[in-house]
Amino acid sequence: MLGWGQPATLLLIHDRPPAAAGPKQLRELRSVEFPLRREDLPTDAAGLPVLLRHLAGALHDPAATTPYRATLATILGRIHATAPDARLLAWAACYDDIHTLDGQPRQTRRVDAVDTDGRAYHLTHLRGEDHPLLLVNDSPDPNDIPTGSGLAALLAATTHHTPTTTCGGTA
């Protein structure tokens, strides 16, 4: 939980084989934090989803030369250079929001995620509450969560640019 008013942050969630081989060969879950610049967010209410779709579009366009495209390509390249059999699992967005509960506006920290199996996750932590609320939807409409369509587009774009394994899945 960052303090209120921090820029939105994206998380690239992936896994890889553990550094030390064990008997069960469990995989390590990892994430890479990707902070967004406040000045890049559009000023309208749909700002973060619009930016996510813009980032996804830039990844699909090999001629795009945006700083984010270069950064995302570098991150993905480093992950696969370090762990060639790493697998992309999900993209998540962590951001501030205002929630109106019983008509009262309250500061809220949200984390939305979309995974490669098509599930959507929505974590809401109201300021002053002890515990966040987690909703998981196994077959969501991309518009069920505020950033869902943008995260789904980013996931599709990133998966498209991820090296494939010999069995046809993403690495």
N, C-alpha and C positions, 0 to 999 in steps of 0.2 A: 504494500500500500504506500504509494507516494503521497505527498501532501496535496491538498486541494489546489487546483490551478496549474498543475504540472501538464506539460504537453502530453498528448497521447503517445503510447508506446506499443509497438508491435512485438510479438514474440513468435519466432520461428521454432517450432517444437519438432524435434527429431530424435531418433534413437540410433544407437550404434552398438557393436559388440563391446563387451567390457575390455579394459586394458589388460587385465590379468584373466587368463582363461580359467574358468571354474567348471565344476562337474555338470552344472545345469545349463551353462552357456546362456545365462540371462543377458538381456540387452540393457544398456544404460540409457535412461531417458535424459535428454539434454535440451536446453533452450538457448536461443541467442536473442538478446534484447536488441531491438532496433528502434531507437527513439525517433520520433517525427519532430520536425521543426515547426514551431507554432505558426510561423509566417507562411508555411505551406498549406495550412488548413484553410479551406474556403470558409468564408464568414457566415454562410447560411446554416440553417439547422441540420442539413444533410451533409455537413462538411467532411466528417471522417469517412463515411461510406463513399462519397464522391472521390476523395483522395485515394482510397484503397482501389477503387475501380480504375483510376488514372494510373496508379502504380502497376496494376495488372496489365493494362493496355500497353504500357511502356515495355514491360517484359516480353510481350508478344511481338513487339516491333523491333527487329534487329537494328533498325536505323536510329532508334531513339537514343539520345545521348544525355538523358537526365541524370543528375547526381545519384538519385535513389536507385535507378536501374544499375548503374555501375556498382553501387554499394551492395545491392542484393546479389548481383552476379558474383561479386568478390566473396560475399559470405557463403553462398552456395558452393562456389569453387573451393573455398578453404575447408568447408565441412567434408566435401568428397575427397579432397586431397589428403586430409587427415584420416578419414575413415571412409574408404571407397564403398563400403557396403552400408553406409548410413542410410536411413529411410526417413523421408519427410513424413511427419504424422499430422501436423495441424499448423494453422496460423491463428494467432489470438491478438486481440486489441484490448489494451487496458486504457481506460479513459474516465474522466470526470463527467458527471451528469447531474441533472436535477430530477428527483423523483417526487411526485405528488402523492402522498399517502394520506388518505382522509382529508384531501384538499389542502394539506400543508406541504409547501415545497421543502425538500430536504436534500442536502448534498449527498451524493452517492458516488461511489467508485465502482465501475463496472469492468468486467473482463468477459468478452465474447470470444468464442472460438468455434472454428469449423474444422473437422478432421477429415482425413482421406477416406474414411468409411461413410461419410455423409452425415455424421452426427453434428448437432449444434449444441454448444454449451453457453450458458449465460449465468455468470456469477455476479450478484448484486450485494454490495456492502453499504448499507445506510450508515451515515455518520452517526455515531453514538450507540450503535447496536453492537452487541458482543460478537455475533456470528453472521456471516454472510449467508445468502440464500443461493443455492445452486439448482438450476434447471437443466436437464439433459433431454434432448429431443432426438430420437433415433431416426425419424424421417421428417425433418423440418422443411418448412417453406423458407427459402432464403431470407424472406422478409420478417420471419418470426423474431429475430433479434435485430437491433438497430444496425449493426455493422455486418450482418449475415451475408448480404449479396456481395459486398465488397471483399469480405474475407474469402468467400467461395471463389470469386474471380481471381483473387491473389493466389489461392491454393491451386487452382487449375493452371494458372500461368506459371507458377513455380514448379509444379509437377511436370509440366510440359518441358521445362528447361533442365530437369533433373536427369542425370544419366540413367539408362535402363539396365536392368540385369539381363542375363541370358534367358530367364524364364518369362520375360515380358513385363514384370512389375517395375515399380520405381525403386531405385537404390536408396 
